[in-house]
Each structure stands twice: as structure tokens, then as C-alpha cells.
Amino acid sequence: MEIILKEMEGSLFNNIVVVWMSIALMIFFVNLKIKAPYGRHTKNSWGPMIDNRLGWVLMELPALVICPMLYWLGPNEKEIAGIIIILLWIVHYFNRTLVFPLRIRTRGKKMPLVIMLSAVFFNLINGGICGYYLGWISAYTLDWIYSLPFISGIFIFLFGFFLNIHSDNILIHLRKPGETNYKIPTGGFFKWISCPNLFGEIIEWFGFAILCWALPCLSFFIWTFCNLVPRALAHHKWYHGKFENYPMERKAVFPFLL
Ligand SMILES: NC(=O)c1ccc[n+]([C@@H]2O[C@H](COP(=O)([O-])OP(=O)(O)OC[C@H]3O[C@@H](n4cnc5c(N)ncnc54)[C@H](OP(=O)(O)O)[C@@H]3O)[C@@H](O)[C@H]2O)c1
């Protein structure tokens, strides 16, 4: 009886994740039409505004908290594979929530409150889905950490993570303290693409989907792709409009492709 209930719970959960993934595909087309108005695309016609740095902390905080909390509260055995997965999550979101916002040179900048709230909503659902999967549904054994998906996924994740941080570092240091202007970034993967930080983030969650080998983590990768590919295209177009001498051979987000 308990097994049947668990299977029903699992299939209902999978259906919810499939619906959530389908929404991401719709959002992809919306994002191609409408640029999310934060960072260089920020607009004050989207209602009340909030300080940019505070906005970043508040919108990412639910992800940092909810997924590890659900994992911890869930009845699943705390196996080594699950612990490594949750540690990767925490390291990423510790940087995004508490380190990145403190480092950006964003004096006086604001973002629309509605953008912050929509990111909070996304992080609650996404963190909730991944945390529920890890705490209640997943069944990793010790063998999983020696499997090809786990090992290759970790390498892909770490490559994406370091590319993301390295590229964010280059961007942050383009401005001297107190400056708010934009410059043409160079170095690292900027040789090939305009947005290696976004490319790194896409690779990171692709690696995460591989190492977890699970629908909720695939769903996170799809959401990241659907949010960041249109954003990278918008950034790329913006660079071409802003700088006459912008390198023509540079692609937007995928080296040599797009
Ligand atoms: N997983 C997801 O779905 C998701 C979604 C969104 C963002 N993120 C991650 O969050 C991070 C930030 O994203 P983003 O789109 O805001 O990145 P971004 O536009 O590249 O900006 C990153 C930082 O660098 C500054 N900057 C960017 N280009 C610059 C230039 N040419 N000259 C001077 N300063 C420059 C920006 O300042 P301004 O703010 O003043 O433009 C900002 O502080 C990235 O690592 C991204 O991967 C993830």
C-alpha cells in the first residue's frame, strides 16, 4: 500500500513538473518579445522600484533556503550523492544571493519590484520542486557517485560554474568604484561571445540535470535556457547598438553558433 501511494505521489509530482516545464517554453517566446527590465534593460515604467543590490538578495534568497530545507526535512536517507548535489546547489546560491550582489558596482541603480517578485515566485517553485525531489522522491545509492552521468555532470557543472564566476568578475571589474557606465568586455570567453556569464550558467544547470538524471533538475535547466538565451540575445543586440566598434565576429551566447 505504501509503495502504491508513493508511486501515485511520484506520478502526480512528475505531471506537475511537466506542466512547469511547458510554462518555461511559453516564457521563452515572451522573453524573445519583451526584455526583462533589469540591469542594462531596466525601466521605470514597470511600477515601483527597489534598490538593485537589495533586489538581487531578496529574489535569490528563497532558492538558497527552500531547496536545502526541503532536502533536509524529507524522509529520504541522507546519502552521499544527495549531499553532494545539495552542496553544489548551496555553493551556487550562496554566491548568487550573498556574494554577487555585494560585489556588483551598481551605485544608485534600481530594478522594478515586479521583477524581484516574479523571481521570488520562480525561485520558490523551482527550489520547491528540486528540494521536494531530493528530500522525498529521489533514491540515489552509493553507486550513483561512480556512475558516468554523475561524474560527467559534476565536471560540466563545475566548468559552467567557474565560467560564470570568471565572466561575472570581468564584467564587474570593467567599472572603477563609483562608475556606472558600460564598456566593451574582453578576455576569457568574451573573445567568442557577448555573454559568457549566461553561457556558463546554462552549462552549469545542464551539468546539474545530467548529474541528478531527474526530471525536476532537467526542468531547472530548461527554465535557465528559456530565460537566459533571450536575455543574451538582447544584451548582444544592445552592445551592437551602443558601441560602433563592437567586435563583429563575436556571437551572443553559444561560441561559433548563436
Ligand atoms: N539562472 C537564471 O535563470 C538566471 C537569470 C538571470 C541571471 N542569472 C545570473 O545572474 C548574473 C547576472 O545576470 P545579468 O543578466 O544581470 O548579467 P549582466 O547583464 O551581464 O550583468 C552582470 C553585472 O556586470 C555589469 N555589467 C555587465 N556588462 C557590463 C559592461 N559591458 N560594462 C560594465 N558593467 C557591465 C552589470 O551592471 P548593470 O546591472 O548596471 O547592467 C551587472 O552588475 C549572471 O551570472 C547570470 O548568469 C541567472
The ligand as a Tripos MOL2 file, in Angstrom:
@<TRIPOS>MOLECULE
LIG
   48    52     1     0     0
SMALL
NO_CHARGES

@<TRIPOS>ATOM
      1 N1         19.5150   31.0070  -13.7000 N.am      1 LIG1
      2 C1         18.8580   32.0350  -14.2280 C.2       1 LIG1
      3 O1         17.7650   31.8600  -14.7810 O.2       1 LIG1
      4 C2         19.4370   33.4360  -14.1590 C.ar      1 LIG1
      5 C3         18.6290   34.5190  -14.5300 C.ar      1 LIG1
      6 C4         19.1900   35.7900  -14.5180 C.ar      1 LIG1
      7 C5         20.5060   35.9750  -14.1510 C.ar      1 LIG1
      8 N2         21.2720   34.9160  -13.7680 N.ar      1 LIG1
      9 C6         22.6780   35.1160  -13.4250 C.3       1 LIG1
     10 O2         22.8310   36.3260  -12.7170 O.3       1 LIG1
     11 C7         24.0220   37.0190  -13.1330 C.3       1 LIG1
     12 C8         23.6750   38.4250  -13.6140 C.3       1 LIG1
     13 O3         22.8340   38.3520  -14.7400 O.3       1 LIG1
     14 P1         22.6290   39.6260  -15.6990 P.3       1 LIG1
     15 O4         21.8470   39.2360  -16.8810 O.co2     1 LIG1
     16 O5         22.1790   40.7890  -14.8740 O.co2     1 LIG1
     17 O6         24.1660   39.8390  -16.1400 O.3       1 LIG1
     18 P2         24.8650   41.0620  -16.8610 P.3       1 LIG1
     19 O7         23.8810   41.9540  -17.5430 O.co2     1 LIG1
     20 O8         25.9710   40.5050  -17.6760 O.co2     1 LIG1
     21 O9         25.4730   41.9320  -15.6330 O.3       1 LIG1
     22 C9         26.3360   41.4100  -14.6810 C.3       1 LIG1
     23 C10        26.9710   42.5890  -13.9000 C.3       1 LIG1
     24 O10        28.0040   43.1990  -14.6780 O.3       1 LIG1
     25 C11        27.6590   44.5530  -15.0110 C.3       1 LIG1
     26 N3         27.9580   44.6920  -16.4560 N.ar      1 LIG1
     27 C12        27.5040   43.8900  -17.4390 C.ar      1 LIG1
     28 N4         28.0030   44.2660  -18.6340 N.ar      1 LIG1
     29 C13        28.7740   45.3500  -18.3970 C.ar      1 LIG1
     30 C14        29.5540   46.1970  -19.2470 C.ar      1 LIG1
     31 N5         29.6410   45.9700  -20.5500 N.pl3     1 LIG1
     32 N6         30.2270   47.2260  -18.6950 N.ar      1 LIG1
     33 C15        30.1570   47.4470  -17.3500 C.ar      1 LIG1
     34 N7         29.4450   46.6630  -16.4870 N.ar      1 LIG1
     35 C16        28.7600   45.6250  -17.0130 C.ar      1 LIG1
     36 C17        26.1810   44.6950  -14.7570 C.3       1 LIG1
     37 O11        25.8260   46.0160  -14.4170 O.3       1 LIG1
     38 P3         24.3280   46.5960  -14.6250 P.3       1 LIG1
     39 O12        23.4560   45.8310  -13.6520 O.co2     1 LIG1
     40 O13        24.4540   48.0380  -14.3060 O.co2     1 LIG1
     41 O14        23.9140   46.3300  -16.0550 O.co2     1 LIG1
     42 C18        25.9860   43.7120  -13.5810 C.3       1 LIG1
     43 O15        26.3660   44.3130  -12.3710 O.3       1 LIG1
     44 C19        24.6710   36.1680  -14.2210 C.3       1 LIG1
     45 O16        25.7100   35.4040  -13.6630 O.3       1 LIG1
     46 C20        23.5380   35.2690  -14.6840 C.3       1 LIG1
     47 O17        24.0370   34.0340  -15.1430 O.3       1 LIG1
     48 C21        20.7400   33.6470  -13.7770 C.ar      1 LIG1
@<TRIPOS>BOND
     1     1     2 1
     2     2     3 2
     3     2     4 1
     4     4     5 ar
     5     4    48 ar
     6     5     6 ar
     7     6     7 ar
     8     7     8 ar
     9     8     9 1
    10     8    48 ar
    11     9    10 1
    12     9    46 1
    13    10    11 1
    14    11    12 1
    15    11    44 1
    16    12    13 1
    17    13    14 1
    18    14    15 2
    19    14    16 1
    20    14    17 1
    21    17    18 1
    22    18    19 2
    23    18    20 1
    24    18    21 1
    25    21    22 1
    26    22    23 1
    27    23    24 1
    28    23    42 1
    29    24    25 1
    30    25    26 1
    31    25    36 1
    32    26    27 ar
    33    26    35 ar
    34    27    28 ar
    35    28    29 ar
    36    29    30 ar
    37    29    35 ar
    38    30    31 1
    39    30    32 ar
    40    32    33 ar
    41    33    34 ar
    42    34    35 ar
    43    36    37 1
    44    36    42 1
    45    37    38 1
    46    38    39 2
    47    38    40 1
    48    38    41 1
    49    42    43 1
    50    44    45 1
    51    44    46 1
    52    46    47 1
@<TRIPOS>SUBSTRUCTURE
     1 LIG1         1 GROUP 0 **** ****
